[in-house]
């Protein structure tokens, strides 16, 4: 994982290798990556040293045969896609609903295309697993034309994680995935839960964006919309400040909330 890309003095690559033979190996290296291309090259240098020609692994010459990208929002896409012009257009189209995630994801894709020319690239979408939700689970109680014209609906996120949890639960229970009914919990700085019937998602806690649902490290979770309007009126906040208060990081007041995670610097 790269943290603080664009801040060469503090950009850090964190990596971990799980091992059944002993303690897992961990790395934390400062790499002065000015942009995503620099980060991608830094990752390649690290991999070559750690698990390629210089890592002592009996794998022969190191080569990248494919690149996978986790993309937060894929609109109505329900499966991984090979990245071509149409797929990139869909990711750009979805950026209006995921402005903090899809644009950096596109930067990562373009960087990988430069570093690995000709190598197949695949996108996996956080929203894909939740595309099986029935209309009563994903529709909001709003005028229907807002859904038709502006795609305002619940999409759900962390889908790759929830899908993996369902598969692991099925294996542990000795059942086919198609006969597995579970509630899955993705718990971290960002958190969500999903209801799964017959291996398919039927409901989830996140909505049109990852702000909805559970209380999280830097997201307030479910909130009466009148609260936002009231805060704007009482404090005279702009739309930008209002967005930060609801979904980016704790304000000074929120730092005193024991349910909030400590603030992190804004990404460069």
TAVENHU-V333182 format. One record per residue. RES is the residue in one small letter. SS is DSSP state (helix for helix, strand for strand, loop for the rest). BURIAL is # if it has 16 or more other ideal C-beta (glycine too) atoms within 10 Angstrom, else .. D_LAST is the distance of its C-alpha to the last C-alpha in Angstrom with 2 decimals. Layout:
((RES:SS:BURIAL:D_LAST) (RES:SS:BURIAL:D_LAST))
This chain:
((x:loop:.:15.70) (x:strand:#:12.46) (x:strand:.:9.96) (x:loop:#:6.50) (x:loop:#:6.81) (x:loop:.:5.68) (x:loop:.:6.53) (x:loop:.:10.23) (x:loop:.:11.87) (x:loop:.:10.74) (x:loop:#:10.17) (x:strand:.:13.12) (x:strand:#:15.46) (x:strand:.:17.76) (x:strand:#:20.99) (x:strand:.:24.30) (x:strand:.:27.71) (x:loop:.:30.30) (x:loop:.:33.84) (x:loop:.:37.26) (x:loop:.:38.85) (x:loop:.:37.12) (x:loop:.:34.02) (x:loop:.:30.76) (x:strand:.:28.76) (x:strand:.:25.20) (x:strand:.:22.70) (x:strand:.:19.55) (x:strand:.:18.51) (x:strand:.:15.96) (x:loop:#:15.11) (x:loop:.:13.20) (x:loop:#:11.56) (x:loop:.:9.86) (x:loop:.:9.78) (x:helix:#:11.67) (x:helix:#:14.94) (x:helix:#:14.39) (x:helix:#:13.56) (x:helix:#:16.69) (x:helix:.:18.76) (x:helix:#:17.81) (x:helix:#:18.97) (x:helix:#:22.10) (x:helix:.:22.94) (x:helix:#:22.68) (x:helix:.:24.82) (x:helix:.:27.37) (x:helix:.:27.81) (x:helix:#:27.90) (x:helix:.:29.86) (x:loop:#:30.94) (x:loop:.:33.41) (x:loop:.:32.67) (x:loop:.:32.34) (x:loop:.:36.03) (x:loop:.:36.00) (x:loop:.:39.03) (x:loop:.:37.07) (x:loop:.:37.82) (x:loop:.:35.44) (x:loop:#:31.95) (x:loop:.:31.00) (x:loop:.:28.52) (x:loop:.:30.67) (x:strand:.:28.23) (x:strand:#:24.58) (x:strand:.:23.75) (x:strand:#:20.71) (x:strand:.:20.21) (x:strand:#:19.41) (x:loop:#:19.28) (x:loop:#:21.41) (x:loop:#:24.39) (x:loop:#:26.50) (x:loop:.:30.09) (x:loop:#:29.61) (x:loop:.:31.40) (x:loop:.:31.25) (x:loop:#:29.00) (x:strand:#:29.06) (x:strand:.:29.17) (x:loop:#:26.38) (x:loop:.:28.12) (x:helix:.:27.69) (x:helix:.:28.89) (x:helix:#:26.56) (x:helix:#:23.48) (x:helix:.:24.82) (x:helix:#:25.19) (x:helix:#:21.59) (x:helix:.:20.50) (x:helix:.:23.17) (x:helix:#:21.95) (x:loop:#:18.39) (x:loop:.:19.87) (x:loop:#:20.62) (x:loop:#:17.42) (x:loop:.:14.67) (x:loop:.:11.93) (x:loop:#:13.47) (x:helix:#:15.54) (x:helix:.:13.31) (x:helix:#:11.08) (x:helix:#:14.59) (x:helix:#:15.95) (x:helix:#:13.48) (x:helix:#:14.72) (x:helix:#:18.23) (x:helix:.:18.16) (x:helix:#:16.88) (x:helix:#:19.70) (x:helix:#:22.14) (x:helix:.:21.57) (x:helix:#:21.88) (x:loop:#:24.74) (x:loop:.:26.72) (x:loop:.:29.62) (x:loop:.:28.58) (x:strand:.:28.93) (x:strand:#:25.79) (x:strand:.:26.12) (x:strand:#:24.05) (x:strand:#:24.85) (x:strand:#:24.04) (x:loop:#:23.50) (x:loop:#:25.74) (x:helix:#:28.56) (x:helix:#:30.58) (x:helix:#:30.97) (x:helix:#:32.53) (x:helix:#:35.93) (x:loop:#:35.75) (x:loop:.:38.74) (x:helix:.:38.39) (x:helix:.:39.37) (x:helix:#:36.36) (x:helix:#:33.68) (x:loop:.:35.10) (x:loop:.:34.28) (x:loop:.:37.15) (x:loop:.:36.11) (x:loop:.:37.93) (x:helix:.:38.20) (x:helix:.:37.12) (x:helix:.:33.58) (x:helix:.:33.53) (x:helix:.:35.28) (x:helix:.:33.41) (x:helix:.:29.91) (x:loop:.:29.78) (x:loop:#:29.33) (x:loop:#:30.33) (x:loop:#:29.24) (x:loop:#:27.58) (x:loop:#:26.69) (x:loop:#:24.00) (x:loop:#:23.92) (x:helix:#:26.88) (x:helix:#:26.70) (x:helix:#:26.94) (x:helix:#:29.76) (x:helix:#:31.64) (x:helix:.:31.54) (x:helix:#:32.81) (x:helix:#:35.65) (x:helix:.:36.68) (x:helix:.:36.70) (x:helix:#:38.65) (x:helix:#:41.14) (x:helix:.:41.68) (x:helix:.:42.27) (x:helix:.:44.65) (x:loop:.:46.45) (x:loop:.:46.02) (x:loop:.:44.94) (x:helix:.:41.56) (x:helix:.:43.53) (x:helix:.:45.49) (x:loop:#:42.64) (x:loop:.:41.94) (x:strand:#:39.17) (x:strand:.:36.43) (x:strand:#:33.20) (x:strand:.:30.50) (x:strand:#:26.89) (x:loop:.:25.87) (x:loop:.:22.57) (x:loop:.:19.57) (x:loop:#:20.14) (x:loop:#:23.90) (x:strand:#:26.51) (x:strand:#:30.20) (x:strand:#:32.32) (x:strand:#:36.07) (x:strand:#:37.49) (x:strand:.:41.07) (x:loop:.:42.59) (x:loop:#:39.29) (x:strand:#:37.73) (x:strand:#:35.27) (x:strand:#:37.13) (x:strand:#:34.68) (x:strand:#:31.28) (x:loop:#:29.48) (x:loop:#:26.27) (x:loop:#:26.75) (x:loop:#:25.28) (x:loop:#:21.80) (x:loop:#:20.90) (x:loop:#:21.32) (x:loop:#:25.08) (x:loop:#:27.25) (x:loop:#:26.99) (x:loop:.:25.37) (x:loop:#:22.17) (x:loop:#:19.69) (x:loop:#:17.39) (x:loop:#:19.67) (x:loop:#:22.96) (x:loop:.:24.94) (x:loop:.:28.05) (x:loop:.:28.51) (x:loop:.:31.28) (x:helix:.:29.78) (x:helix:.:31.89) (x:helix:.:29.83) (x:helix:#:26.80) (x:helix:.:29.18) (x:helix:.:30.88) (x:helix:.:27.76) (x:helix:.:26.72) (x:helix:.:30.25) (x:helix:.:30.73) (x:helix:.:27.50) (x:loop:.:26.99) (x:loop:.:23.47) (x:loop:.:21.72) (x:helix:.:20.66) (x:helix:.:16.92) (x:helix:.:17.72) (x:helix:.:20.12) (x:helix:.:17.64) (x:helix:.:15.43) (x:helix:#:18.75) (x:helix:#:19.94) (x:helix:#:17.17) (x:loop:#:13.72) (x:loop:#:14.60) (x:loop:#:17.69) (x:loop:.:18.72) (x:loop:.:20.86) (x:loop:.:23.84) (x:helix:.:22.40) (x:helix:.:21.60) (x:helix:.:25.37) (x:loop:.:25.88) (x:loop:.:26.98) (x:loop:.:26.03) (x:loop:#:22.29) (x:loop:#:19.93) (x:loop:.:18.38) (x:loop:.:15.02) (x:loop:.:11.79) (x:loop:.:8.69) (x:loop:.:6.44) (x:loop:.:3.77) (x:loop:.:0.00))
